């Protein structure tokens, strides 16, 4: 009887070992893809498009939106995508006009969806390099999200920080949104409906 139990226990241990090994190898493969392929895709994008082809400005603050609009006006060939309730305050062409270079994205509800709502359109337009405009305190989180969302699609960013008097965001905010970008990469969902604004 004891021999039967020992054999069963041995088989169970081998199964547990194989399962653990599979999980470890799968995790290593995912990390290789995330941290190996993305930098390669970004290097190729920068080689092909050393100058940015468009502008993405993260809304939510009238000062950075004003800066973004001024920046866009100083770079006339470039179109700008922005999620902003404040644009009516500026003397700009009607965004619905076919001649306007300003695209207002109403789909974004937070920083992660600022990127996920636009990445497919940028791919369709063959953008490989864009300016990223946001406040200096918000830039670390924006770049981390851009690395995974845009980087996974071969789109590089050149950051343009808008000065502010605020402290940089916490690592909690950055880590939380990086996890949400991984969720998006594997499921197509951002988790925005589950996230409470902090």
Buried (B, 14 or more C-beta within 10 A) or exposed (E): EEEEEEEEEEEEEEEEEEEEEEEEEEEEEEEEEBEEEBEEBBEEBBEEBEEBBBBBBBBBBBEBBBBBBEBBEEBEEBBBBBBBEBBEEBEBEEEEEEEBBBBBBEEBBBBBBBBBBBBEEBBEEEBBBBBBBBBBBBBBBBBBBBBBBBBBBBBBBBBBBBEBEEEBBEEEBBEBBBEBBEBBBEEEEBBBEEBEEE
